Amino acid sequence: MATDAKKLTHLKSAVAGLNQISENEKNGFINLVARYLSGEAEHVEWSKIQTPTDEVVVPYDSLAPTPDDPAETKKLLDKLVVLKLNGGLGTTMGCTGPKSVIEVRNGLTFLDLIVIQIENLNSKYGCSVPLLLMNSFNTHDDTQKIVEKYANSNIDIHTFNQSQYPRLVVDDFMPLPSKGNTGKDGWYPPGHGDVFPSLKNSGKLDALISQGKEYVFVANSDNLGAVVDLSIILHHLIQNKNGYCMEVTPKTLADVKGGTLISYEGKVQIWHPANRVQPRRRILRVAQTRIHNGLQNLVIPNLKGKQFVFRWLLLDFTLLQACRVILNFTSIVQ
């Protein structure tokens, strides 16, 4: 059996020949596989997982009220971008196509309601908060057609794609597309932690900063409860000069999937354990990690000077253990 070093060397050679993806995507994929081969995903010790302290997690009720100054509020909101994660399909809801176009109520889809929310914000304060959609190769084409319906709305809508990585064949650890499967089945979009590398690689980050944007509100496209909250943005983020803010909620026994905020060996980090955890471990996980989020609800980083994004690119997010599935009778890993 080939050593991990040889596997990586052969993989690099094969990936170099994949013309469907950029050099940034190739490098990002190789780095991810190197972490996987290192066994990093197996190294978390449950006994060391702790809930973050009250200094890190601030109760919402303790935030100062928002001052009634429309001019100051407009000035602040003009620095804001709303970014919705739009790469997922609605398969778990029994639908095809982007999850954001599933009808929610009275003929309105998730995306319709998101646009209405931001339109109301822009109209109320006379500001210009744009909507940015991070698509995947699974949702890009459909989304480009769908956003045309909002051409006359009071909101600028922009899109970009997250990274596209090849699935690996378990038997020889080679990328599936290099073995002739060049269709969508040969690829997968990485997780939400890819949002800022993709934002940077797409060129959107530079464009936003040049327009005076400093803060980006990040949430899932199917999370209509995640709305712009001036108390969080104005007081907690700006007045305290925080570079990053995340909205979290108490975890329950029903929350066996999704990411969480933990304290591990003295450091606070976003942790996303594998979904294949045994039932007893799931109960333990809820007891040890009482905070639920990941990148599902609300993340507000400060983009000013790109400092946050550069720090984000250096972060080693918890690696989900690879999922093995059978694709056309071929065992693959992603």
PLY file of the C-alpha trace (Angstrom):
ply
format ascii 1.0
element vertex 334
property float x
property float y
property float z
element edge 333
property int vertex1
property int vertex2
end_header
0.00 0.00 0.00
1.32 3.43 -0.94
2.48 5.67 1.88
0.60 8.87 2.58
3.47 10.90 1.11
3.33 8.94 -2.15
-0.45 9.21 -2.25
-0.21 12.98 -1.95
2.51 13.21 -4.61
0.48 11.16 -7.10
-2.64 13.14 -6.24
-0.91 16.48 -6.85
0.13 15.29 -10.30
-3.41 14.16 -11.16
-5.05 17.31 -9.81
-2.67 19.50 -11.81
-4.28 18.12 -14.94
-7.83 19.04 -13.94
-8.54 22.04 -16.15
-12.08 22.55 -14.82
-10.85 24.24 -11.63
-8.52 27.14 -10.81
-5.05 26.99 -9.28
-6.49 28.37 -6.03
-8.99 25.51 -5.92
-6.30 22.95 -6.68
-4.08 24.27 -3.89
-6.98 24.45 -1.44
-7.97 20.88 -2.22
-4.44 19.50 -1.82
-4.07 21.28 1.53
-7.37 19.78 2.69
-6.34 16.26 1.66
-2.97 16.67 3.40
-4.80 17.50 6.62
-7.06 14.48 6.13
-4.09 12.14 5.62
-2.44 13.50 8.76
-5.28 11.98 10.79
-6.23 15.39 12.16
-9.93 14.56 12.12
-9.35 11.75 14.62
-7.32 13.77 17.13
-10.05 15.55 19.09
-10.14 14.42 22.71
-13.68 14.63 24.06
-12.52 15.14 27.63
-10.87 18.44 26.63
-13.97 19.96 25.04
-15.44 22.75 27.17
-18.17 25.35 26.76
-16.73 28.86 26.16
-16.77 31.21 29.14
-19.17 34.12 29.72
-16.42 36.48 28.56
-16.76 34.98 25.10
-20.51 34.35 24.97
-22.39 37.54 25.81
-26.14 37.35 26.59
-28.20 39.24 24.03
-30.24 40.95 26.77
-27.07 42.60 28.06
-26.44 44.52 24.82
-26.98 48.27 24.96
-30.07 49.66 23.16
-29.68 51.12 19.71
-29.59 54.97 19.70
-32.34 56.70 17.73
-30.13 58.44 15.19
-31.24 57.70 11.60
-28.20 59.40 10.06
-25.76 57.35 12.12
-27.71 54.17 11.39
-27.63 54.84 7.63
-23.90 55.52 7.79
-23.37 52.20 9.51
-25.62 50.17 7.23
-23.91 51.56 4.13
-20.83 49.64 5.30
-22.74 46.35 5.50
-23.14 43.45 3.08
-25.58 40.56 3.55
-24.10 37.28 2.32
-26.30 34.20 2.06
-24.89 30.69 1.68
-26.73 29.42 -1.38
-24.80 26.33 -2.41
-27.14 23.70 -1.03
-29.81 21.75 -2.87
-33.25 21.10 -1.41
-32.88 17.32 -1.54
-33.52 16.83 2.19
-36.80 18.68 1.72
-37.79 16.48 -1.21
-37.01 19.12 -3.82
-34.52 19.66 -6.61
-32.63 22.85 -7.37
-31.34 25.51 -4.94
-32.81 25.29 -1.45
-33.39 29.04 -1.46
-36.14 28.78 -4.11
-38.33 26.44 -2.07
-41.71 28.02 -1.37
-42.12 28.99 2.28
-45.48 30.76 2.56
-48.08 32.41 0.34
-46.15 31.64 -2.82
-42.97 33.30 -1.52
-39.62 31.46 -1.51
-36.72 31.78 0.93
-34.97 34.05 -1.57
-38.10 36.18 -2.09
-38.33 36.79 1.65
-34.62 37.56 1.95
-34.94 40.19 -0.78
-38.01 41.68 0.94
-36.14 41.86 4.27
-33.21 43.74 2.75
-35.48 45.97 0.64
-37.34 47.01 3.79
-34.04 47.79 5.51
-32.85 49.92 2.59
-36.17 51.74 2.35
-36.45 52.41 6.08
-32.99 53.91 6.49
-32.24 55.13 2.96
-29.18 52.92 2.86
-27.72 50.60 0.23
-27.18 47.12 1.68
-26.44 44.65 -1.15
-27.17 40.92 -1.20
-24.35 38.54 -2.02
-25.13 34.89 -2.81
-22.45 32.23 -2.52
-23.50 29.51 -4.95
-21.99 26.13 -5.70
-21.62 24.52 -9.10
-24.86 22.73 -8.21
-26.87 25.94 -7.83
-25.08 28.52 -9.97
-26.96 28.20 -13.28
-30.42 28.08 -11.70
-29.64 30.99 -9.38
-28.40 33.20 -12.22
-31.76 32.80 -13.94
-33.79 33.26 -10.76
-32.17 36.54 -9.64
-33.27 38.19 -12.88
-36.76 38.52 -11.37
-35.38 41.00 -8.83
-33.93 43.39 -11.45
-36.36 46.16 -10.46
-36.05 45.70 -6.71
-34.43 48.17 -4.31
-31.39 45.97 -3.81
-28.18 45.11 -5.64
-27.68 41.34 -5.94
-24.31 39.77 -6.72
-23.25 36.13 -6.93
-20.03 34.13 -6.76
-19.21 30.44 -6.57
-17.60 28.56 -3.74
-14.77 26.16 -4.51
-15.23 23.00 -6.54
-13.22 19.98 -5.36
-12.87 16.52 -6.94
-14.10 13.41 -5.18
-11.44 10.78 -4.53
-11.65 7.11 -5.44
-10.91 5.06 -2.32
-9.10 2.22 -4.09
-6.29 4.28 -5.63
-6.79 7.72 -4.04
-7.10 9.38 -7.43
-9.58 12.16 -8.32
-12.73 10.79 -9.90
-12.75 13.35 -12.76
-9.30 12.18 -13.89
-10.78 8.71 -14.36
-13.31 9.89 -16.90
-16.17 11.02 -14.63
-16.09 14.71 -15.50
-19.78 15.39 -14.78
-21.18 16.86 -11.57
-20.96 13.46 -9.84
-17.19 13.74 -9.92
-17.11 16.89 -7.81
-18.31 18.31 -4.50
-18.47 21.77 -2.89
-16.52 22.01 0.41
-18.19 23.25 3.59
-19.17 26.73 4.72
-15.67 27.40 6.05
-14.80 27.95 2.39
-16.83 31.16 2.27
-14.02 33.69 2.80
-11.35 31.99 0.67
-13.94 31.85 -2.12
-14.94 35.47 -1.52
-11.30 36.49 -1.86
-10.55 34.24 -4.85
-13.63 35.48 -6.72
-12.45 39.10 -6.58
-15.62 40.13 -4.73
-13.72 40.95 -1.55
-11.58 43.61 -3.23
-14.66 45.05 -4.94
-16.59 45.29 -1.66
-13.75 46.98 0.20
-13.27 49.48 -2.64
-16.97 50.38 -2.22
-16.45 51.16 1.45
-17.98 47.95 2.79
-16.54 46.87 6.12
-18.91 44.26 7.56
-20.45 41.14 6.09
-23.47 39.41 7.58
-23.28 35.68 6.77
-26.18 33.25 7.15
-27.75 30.23 5.50
-30.25 31.00 2.73
-32.95 28.97 4.49
-32.53 30.76 7.83
-35.08 33.57 7.73
-34.63 34.21 11.44
-31.13 35.54 10.84
-31.79 39.23 10.19
-29.69 42.38 10.48
-29.70 43.40 14.15
-28.39 46.90 14.85
-27.78 46.12 18.52
-25.29 43.42 17.58
-23.62 45.32 14.74
-23.50 48.80 16.25
-22.80 48.12 19.91
-21.24 44.73 20.31
-19.20 44.60 17.13
-18.18 48.19 16.52
-18.09 49.83 19.94
-16.16 46.91 21.41
-13.90 46.82 18.32
-14.51 43.12 17.79
-13.25 41.71 14.51
-15.77 38.89 14.52
-19.17 38.18 16.01
-21.31 35.03 15.91
-24.89 34.51 17.01
-25.32 31.28 18.96
-28.24 29.47 20.58
-28.55 26.81 23.29
-28.06 23.28 21.98
-30.75 20.65 22.59
-30.86 16.87 22.19
-32.40 17.46 18.76
-29.29 19.31 17.60
-27.16 16.32 16.64
-25.99 17.94 13.41
-24.29 21.22 12.70
-21.35 23.10 14.11
-20.70 24.49 17.55
-18.47 26.90 19.42
-16.13 25.24 21.90
-13.16 25.95 24.11
-10.40 23.44 23.41
-7.04 23.52 25.16
-7.57 27.16 26.08
-8.62 28.33 22.62
-12.08 29.13 21.29
-12.81 27.53 17.95
-15.59 26.53 15.59
-15.95 22.78 15.75
-17.99 20.64 13.41
-17.86 16.99 14.51
-18.63 14.20 12.08
-22.31 13.39 11.67
-21.52 9.69 12.04
-21.19 9.97 15.82
-22.72 7.10 17.78
-25.98 7.86 19.70
-24.31 7.77 23.12
-21.64 10.12 21.85
-24.35 12.43 20.51
-25.84 12.81 23.98
-22.38 13.45 25.39
-21.73 15.98 22.68
-24.83 17.96 23.61
-23.83 17.93 27.27
-20.29 19.10 26.50
-21.12 21.57 23.71
-24.13 23.55 24.83
-23.82 26.13 22.06
-25.25 25.57 18.58
-24.23 27.40 15.45
-21.40 26.59 13.05
-21.89 28.94 10.11
-25.60 28.31 10.10
-27.06 31.35 11.81
-25.16 34.60 11.90
-21.53 35.56 11.48
-20.42 39.18 11.21
-16.71 39.74 10.53
-15.02 43.09 10.00
-13.55 43.19 6.49
-11.74 46.48 6.93
-8.21 46.20 5.68
-8.85 42.50 4.88
-7.28 41.64 8.24
-10.09 39.32 9.28
-10.15 37.50 5.97
-6.42 36.96 6.00
-6.66 35.56 9.52
-9.57 33.38 8.40
-7.48 31.94 5.57
-4.92 30.85 8.14
-7.45 29.10 10.38
-7.51 25.31 10.46
-11.20 24.56 10.80
-12.12 21.24 12.33
-12.00 18.67 9.57
-15.11 16.57 9.15
-14.27 12.92 8.87
-14.50 11.90 5.24
-17.83 10.52 4.07
-17.70 7.30 2.07
-20.51 6.76 -0.39
-21.09 4.50 -3.35
-21.24 6.38 -6.62
-21.91 4.19 -9.66
-20.54 1.28 -7.65
-17.35 3.18 -6.90
-16.34 3.94 -3.32
-15.35 7.58 -3.03
-14.21 9.91 -0.27
-14.88 13.63 0.09
0 1
1 2
2 3
3 4
4 5
5 6
6 7
7 8
8 9
9 10
10 11
11 12
12 13
13 14
14 15
15 16
16 17
17 18
18 19
19 20
20 21
21 22
22 23
23 24
24 25
25 26
26 27
27 28
28 29
29 30
30 31
31 32
32 33
33 34
34 35
35 36
36 37
37 38
38 39
39 40
40 41
41 42
42 43
43 44
44 45
45 46
46 47
47 48
48 49
49 50
50 51
51 52
52 53
53 54
54 55
55 56
56 57
57 58
58 59
59 60
60 61
61 62
62 63
63 64
64 65
65 66
66 67
67 68
68 69
69 70
70 71
71 72
72 73
73 74
74 75
75 76
76 77
77 78
78 79
79 80
80 81
81 82
82 83
83 84
84 85
85 86
86 87
87 88
88 89
89 90
90 91
91 92
92 93
93 94
94 95
95 96
96 97
97 98
98 99
99 100
100 101
101 102
102 103
103 104
104 105
105 106
106 107
107 108
108 109
109 110
110 111
111 112
112 113
113 114
114 115
115 116
116 117
117 118
118 119
119 120
120 121
121 122
122 123
123 124
124 125
125 126
126 127
127 128
128 129
129 130
130 131
131 132
132 133
133 134
134 135
135 136
136 137
137 138
138 139
139 140
140 141
141 142
142 143
143 144
144 145
145 146
146 147
147 148
148 149
149 150
150 151
151 152
152 153
153 154
154 155
155 156
156 157
157 158
158 159
159 160
160 161
161 162
162 163
163 164
164 165
165 166
166 167
167 168
168 169
169 170
170 171
171 172
172 173
173 174
174 175
175 176
176 177
177 178
178 179
179 180
180 181
181 182
182 183
183 184
184 185
185 186
186 187
187 188
188 189
189 190
190 191
191 192
192 193
193 194
194 195
195 196
196 197
197 198
198 199
199 200
200 201
201 202
202 203
203 204
204 205
205 206
206 207
207 208
208 209
209 210
210 211
211 212
212 213
213 214
214 215
215 216
216 217
217 218
218 219
219 220
220 221
221 222
222 223
223 224
224 225
225 226
226 227
227 228
228 229
229 230
230 231
231 232
232 233
233 234
234 235
235 236
236 237
237 238
238 239
239 240
240 241
241 242
242 243
243 244
244 245
245 246
246 247
247 248
248 249
249 250
250 251
251 252
252 253
253 254
254 255
255 256
256 257
257 258
258 259
259 260
260 261
261 262
262 263
263 264
264 265
265 266
266 267
267 268
268 269
269 270
270 271
271 272
272 273
273 274
274 275
275 276
276 277
277 278
278 279
279 280
280 281
281 282
282 283
283 284
284 285
285 286
286 287
287 288
288 289
289 290
290 291
291 292
292 293
293 294
294 295
295 296
296 297
297 298
298 299
299 300
300 301
301 302
302 303
303 304
304 305
305 306
306 307
307 308
308 309
309 310
310 311
311 312
312 313
313 314
314 315
315 316
316 317
317 318
318 319
319 320
320 321
321 322
322 323
323 324
324 325
325 326
326 327
327 328
328 329
329 330
330 331
331 332
332 333
